[in-house]
């Protein structure tokens, strides 16, 4: 049986289980409650962080700008328009 490599902190944070890694305007893939059985991902930009605790094993719950709510499965990255708006 192959040995499992330890996860790096970057891999851990990209999964969306740590609240500190999530920011408003960040592009993420979420799993909505109704899509948990299929694992279908929905991509969007974070409008609001709904999970109050520092971490959650199934992902931090967020509301996207389009109104979808779900748990962050993958952090995709910062939207370039958001990054430019913040530098002004």
Number of C-alpha atoms within 10 A of each C-alpha: 3 4 5 6 6 7 9 8 8 9 12 13 17 18 20 27 23 18 20 11 17 23 17 16 20 20 22 27 23 30 24 20 11 10 13 13 9 8 13 12 18 17 18 20 22 25 19 17 17 14 14 10 9 11 16 16 10 13 20 26 26 25 20 24 14 11 12 16 21 23 26 30 23 21 20 17 15 15 14 11 9 14 12 9 8 7 6 5
